[in-house]
Amino acid sequence: MCINETIQYTKNRIAFGQPLLNNQYIHFRLAELETELESLRSLLYRAVDLYAAGHNVTKLASMCKLKSGRLAREVTDSCLQFWGGMGFTNEVLVSQLYRDLRLYSIGGGADEIMLTVISIYMGILPQQSKMNWRKSVTCQGRDVF
């Protein structure tokens, strides 16, 4: 949504006699962001497939949560940059998304929590820290780890 809005805006916004989208940096950056979104989508589909097959997907779910929050910030920040001053007006969807999507990295577990969960499943969290986490993390009354 954010990328598509930005594509339309940069197609129609003329600077120095040509659309902004004709600038190589802009269309390369938008292509990179679209590629990152597809990568995240693949990770999410993998997690859902494994969950549907009855596997523990806590690690993959944490990876999806971490990546989605970070990518939401990256996409909205990059797109907002291409809107210039117009991007900060309330009428522009990209501006609203820039503000609202920040919650992804906070709500439901901050990035640092997701990194801790991933570290535990990778077996790289120091033993003492892991024991403290195991005592305190439950989901629907069951231990997560």
C-alpha positions as CSV (number, residue, x, y, z in Angstrom):
1,M,0.0,0.0,0.0
2,C,2.7,2.5,1.0
3,I,4.9,1.5,-1.9
4,N,2.0,1.7,-4.4
5,E,1.0,5.1,-3.1
6,T,4.6,6.3,-3.5
7,I,4.9,4.9,-7.0
8,Q,1.8,6.8,-8.0
9,Y,3.0,10.0,-6.4
10,T,6.5,9.8,-7.9
11,K,5.0,9.1,-11.3
12,N,3.0,12.2,-11.2
13,R,5.4,14.6,-9.3
14,I,7.5,16.4,-11.9
15,A,10.8,17.8,-10.8
16,F,13.4,19.2,-13.2
17,G,11.2,18.5,-16.2
18,Q,10.6,14.8,-15.5
19,P,8.7,12.5,-13.1
20,L,10.5,11.7,-9.8
21,L,10.2,8.0,-10.6
22,N,12.5,8.4,-13.5
23,N,15.3,8.9,-11.0
24,Q,17.3,5.7,-10.8
25,Y,17.8,5.9,-7.0
26,I,14.0,6.1,-6.4
27,H,13.0,3.2,-8.6
28,F,15.9,1.1,-7.4
29,R,15.0,1.8,-3.7
30,L,11.3,1.0,-4.3
31,A,12.4,-2.3,-6.0
32,E,14.5,-3.1,-3.0
33,L,11.6,-2.5,-0.6
34,E,9.3,-4.6,-2.7
35,T,11.9,-7.4,-2.6
36,E,12.2,-7.2,1.2
37,L,8.4,-7.4,1.5
38,E,8.3,-10.6,-0.7
39,S,11.1,-12.1,1.5
40,L,9.0,-11.4,4.6
41,R,5.9,-12.8,3.0
42,S,7.8,-16.0,2.2
43,L,9.0,-16.3,5.8
44,L,5.4,-15.8,7.1
45,Y,4.0,-18.4,4.7
46,R,6.7,-20.9,5.9
47,A,5.7,-20.2,9.5
48,V,2.0,-20.7,8.8
49,D,2.6,-23.9,6.8
50,L,4.7,-25.4,9.7
51,Y,2.1,-24.2,12.3
52,A,-0.7,-25.9,10.3
53,A,1.4,-29.1,10.2
54,G,1.6,-29.0,14.1
55,H,5.2,-27.8,14.5
56,N,6.4,-25.3,17.1
57,V,6.9,-22.1,15.2
58,T,7.8,-19.8,18.1
59,K,11.2,-19.0,16.6
60,L,9.8,-18.3,13.1
61,A,6.9,-16.3,14.6
62,S,9.4,-14.2,16.5
63,M,11.4,-13.7,13.3
64,C,8.3,-12.6,11.4
65,K,7.3,-10.2,14.2
66,L,10.8,-8.7,14.4
67,K,11.2,-8.3,10.6
68,S,7.7,-7.0,10.0
69,G,8.2,-4.1,12.6
70,R,11.6,-3.2,11.2
71,L,10.5,-3.4,7.6
72,A,7.4,-1.3,8.3
73,R,9.6,1.4,9.7
74,E,12.1,1.1,6.8
75,V,9.4,1.2,4.1
76,T,7.4,4.1,5.5
77,D,10.6,6.1,6.2
78,S,12.0,5.5,2.7
79,C,8.6,6.3,1.0
80,L,8.1,9.4,3.2
81,Q,11.4,10.7,2.0
82,F,10.2,10.6,-1.6
83,W,7.1,12.6,-0.7
84,G,9.2,15.5,0.7
85,G,7.2,18.1,2.7
86,M,3.9,16.7,1.3
87,G,4.6,13.5,3.2
88,F,4.0,15.2,6.5
89,T,0.5,16.4,5.7
90,N,-2.4,14.6,7.4
91,E,-4.1,13.9,4.0
92,V,-1.2,11.7,2.8
93,L,-1.6,8.0,3.7
94,V,2.1,7.5,3.9
95,S,2.3,10.0,6.7
96,Q,-0.4,8.1,8.7
97,L,1.3,4.8,8.1
98,Y,4.7,6.3,9.2
99,R,3.1,7.2,12.5
100,D,0.9,4.2,13.0
101,L,3.2,1.3,12.0
102,R,5.8,2.3,14.6
103,L,3.6,0.4,17.1
104,Y,4.5,-2.9,15.3
105,S,8.0,-2.9,17.0
106,I,6.5,-2.1,20.4
107,G,3.2,-3.8,20.8
108,G,3.0,-7.5,21.3
109,G,6.7,-7.7,22.2
110,A,9.4,-5.2,21.5
111,D,12.3,-6.0,19.1
112,E,14.5,-6.9,22.0
113,I,12.0,-9.5,23.3
114,M,11.8,-11.1,19.8
115,L,15.6,-11.1,19.6
116,T,15.8,-12.9,23.0
117,V,13.3,-15.5,21.9
118,I,15.2,-16.1,18.7
119,S,18.5,-16.3,20.6
120,I,17.0,-18.9,23.0
121,Y,15.8,-21.1,20.1
122,M,19.3,-20.7,18.5
123,G,20.8,-21.9,21.7
124,I,23.1,-18.8,22.0
125,L,21.5,-17.1,25.0
126,P,23.7,-17.4,28.1
127,Q,22.4,-20.2,30.4
128,Q,21.5,-17.9,33.4
129,S,19.5,-15.6,31.2
130,K,17.7,-18.5,29.6
131,M,16.7,-19.9,33.0
132,N,15.2,-16.5,34.1
133,W,13.2,-16.3,30.9
134,R,11.9,-19.8,31.1
135,K,10.5,-19.0,34.6
136,S,8.6,-16.0,33.3
137,V,7.3,-16.7,29.8
138,T,4.0,-18.5,29.3
139,C,1.4,-18.4,26.6
140,Q,-2.2,-19.4,27.4
141,G,-1.1,-21.0,30.7
142,R,1.7,-23.1,29.1
143,D,5.4,-22.6,29.1
144,V,6.7,-21.2,25.8
145,F,10.2,-22.6,26.1
